[in-house]
Structures are given as C-alpha cells and as structure tokens.
Amino acid sequence: MLNSAPQPDPYATLSDNLRWRVALVLGLLICVLMVTLALINRHLGLADTQRLAWISLAVATAAVCGLLLLPKRTGATLFFLAIAALLVLVPAYGFYHGRAMQYWAYVLPPLLIFLLRPGAALASMIAYGVYVSWITSLLLTPIEVIRFASGYGLTVCFMYTYALLQNHAARLLRFHSTHDALTNCLNRRTFNQAIAALDSQGSAGDRDLLLLDIDHFKEINDHHGHLVGDRVIAEVAQALSNNLRPGTPLYRYGGEEFAVIVPGEPDGSAADLPEQLRLAIERADCQGLKVTISVGVARWHIGLEKPEAALQRADDALYLAKRSGRNRVMSESPRERSNLRPNESEVGANPPAAA
C-alpha cells in the first residue's frame, strides 16, 4: 500500500537529526562551561573575561532555546551561526581589552563542517585564520603568531579532509538508498515517494503509468541460471533507459518488473512510448537470448483518484497482456476495466501461464 503523504529524503532526515542532537549537546556544554569560566574569572578579578563569559552564556542559551522551539534543521543552522558569530567577535573583544584569545579559534573549523559545504567551509576557515592571526600579531610576538598559525593550519587540513570524506560518503549513501543495486535504476521505495509526492500536489496533471515485465523470466532462470537471469534484468534495464527521454526515470518495480511515469498528454503524443520500449527489448541482444516484455498502461487522473487505483489498472492491463500472448502493450479501456481479471471458475479451468 502506498503512503499518501510524501516521504522525506531519509539521508536529509538523518543528517538533520544528527546536527540537531550535536547542537543540543554542544549548547548545553557551552552553557555549563561559560558559567564555570564566569565564576573562575570573577574569583580571579578579571572583569572583562567574566563579562565575555556571561555574554557567551546568553548567546548559547538563546541558541539552545531556538533549538527547542524551531524545526530541527532551522534550529540547528541558527545555533551554529550564532556560535560562529560569537567566535568571530571574541578575538576583536580580546584585542579591545588587550588580551590575546586566539585559542578560541580552534573551535570554528569543526563547527563550520556542520554549517557549510566543504569548499565554502575551507574558504571560511582560511579567512578566519588570517583574521585571528592578524589580531594576534598586534598583541603577541611573531613566534607566538607562527605557533598559532601552524596549529590552526593543521587543524584546517584535518577538518577539510574529514569534510571531503563525509561528503563523498553522503553521496554514496544517498545513491544506494534510492537506486537498485543490480540495475542502477531507481528503486521501489523511490517510486513510492514519487507517486506520493505527485498525489500530494493534487493538481499536477494526468500521468501515464507504465508497468513492464520480462516475459517467461522464470524459464530463463531455470534453463540458464540465476546469474544469466540477473544479467538479463540489467541489460533490459539499460535498453529501456536508453529509449527513454533524458530526465525520465526508470524504476525497478519488482523482481523482473519495471515502472515508468510519464505526463499524460491530452493529444496522446506519448502513446507511442510503450510500443517503442517493447520493440527496443525485442530487438536487443540480452545474453544472446530472445527476450521480450509485456507492458500495461493506465492513465492516472491526479486529484480525482488515489494512485493505488491507477496502479491496479496498470497491473490489470499488464496481466491482460500476459494472458493475450505476451510481447505486447495493453492499455486500459472502460470495457477492459470491468473484465480484466477472470472469475475464479475461469482461473481454475484455465490457469494463466507463468511469467
């Protein structure tokens, strides 16, 4: 059963939840740390750094409140922006009071990993390092500036490398969560999400749903082995993709079954596509075997019916194509809708052949 509500990108949801949890833990730690520093500085009689600790506590507290009150993505982004802004102001505050505070600069590079893409994060890290080094040079000796710049530079290198690895891993995870491992087609879950997203729009226009099934696939597995069967599925998927317009996704709907969603043109200009796909497979060389497909087509009137109803009609049309001899395209019609599946007595007397 399809979910009628659009499903969010699972990686984006995971990333948002992780960023929010990290931000909450950091926010609470910063609050505790700032209270501790404020009390220590008060005991030492350092009024300026005590004031900075209270200011930092106020910023961190406001950021934590934002985390708890706003949506997770927005709250986490505002939290990291607030802490980044605070870290930019800290060196200038220290310079105003004649104190070098370059040690706080090491907090910014890991924070930027949660806020920006790797390239933008690297540029921001470098710019911030130059800014802090310049302020430090006005207060400390050249050797202290060199020590800070060296340590900060190594920190930036490590954090940028980590950001690149994380970004690459995220792309791989996102790809494998949406694509079928055997064919590189989009998978069934992604198909369900696409259908649910169209259904939620309500007035997205009609769509033609195509269900395509490899004929006699069980015989291919039985006579040639499952390895050949897998290769046939992959080569059929490639041939289908080659005959679709750029940007039209192909979904692996089930074992040897595929699905395509195309705009339902009023003039029927897309009506030739199912036959083109059937002919493409009939003419293709799939592991040296004669391979054909059957195609079922149904028009989905978005906003007027549930997607399950249109998918059922497409499946019925595919079933009829199988019963009618395979290697053909069958489209729904008002007459066919009422008599697509045989009654039980017909099935018992004349069972359909295996796919």
Steps between C-alpha positions, in 0.01 A plus 500: 500500500639838402533770760285797401737750662835594341791331674808716571847412383625251764857631487385860545285395796790309656736793444255751650444282808874452548577873464222584744625255763860616464386862527295426813788320673745776403258768612459344844877447535568861401249624757664296777849606386410869487350497848816331629728749322295795620532387862874430465564841340295667771712328763816616320371854467501496117194709428543516121525124444226444756277730294589308183404173669158639596448632146591159357261335746217728386569421132522126566181501708309685229635256240389199709152652536490535121595133469207398720242731343584498127497216245812288536671611179433871561583482869831320444604739223424805714688344793819447300469846344465658844806320639699583185410869534606489865837348406555774244439767765713341774845594353385857440364520857832366631697755296285784637591391853863422415463123532597240239219246459624309199448166677125529438567493125545121503128458570389653169631244241298202635198725545513606134484133393146489639407829334651517150602285205870401491612768253319784678614366838866498387479858372340613826762317709784666310343845520438461873859375555641806325272726706603346834869488404491872417340590833742271685796669329393830656520355851760222501850433368553367145594153629165473683319595181696234308415236763132586483491511119677163475265326741194662349614411147540132592155506659354643179671230290362219714150648514486565124614144427232367734239721333592364155477140622168568669362668189607208279350247743176698506475491120557124498244446775243716324556320167473150647192593701313603183641264235478128434836326544463268198373739233583849634137589435310689764354254750146422612518723806597795281209416268262507799641837604457641148139379486428639848654836408285527186193394695559771759511770231142422404499701177824379344325385183439149370772238484534179302621210712692230312570162656743286297573133573754265341319208336575140601765616745462190716599287201813712452600434861412131481681429171798738520549569869438794727826672406386523138159608626657787693696607193183492290324727751794743496519506118123547465521790744781656297306461175189653652698794641661561160157535342354741754526875467780658705371571847229232491579259786475124475402317817559137589150422622556136594721201412481515118246782485565866427290817519499833319301815579446741209273802454163403358479721193143586390591456133642155564850603386657267757291201392780358284745471789382161635524346151843655447621343824353162405671508160829609656508188719382273219791620283760502779760230553471397865761234573432353156141418599169596344348725764168683482290706738131554561377850584193620685397867477250698705416870522517643852269797553682672784271662751198301384612155615749333726824376341421145612201495265706603197777255588245222530369580150854502361563165668174365357601617152837327543323184615281514190808544278645184654180303445471625144833352392768726649740726307231765461367825646155513658336822608199532724160574349159542665398158369820333612484646849192298584637172363877506543525213746316174434263359758607216723345230282695623198824500698437149623419368154766690311785615730722770347847399392799599711659836432 
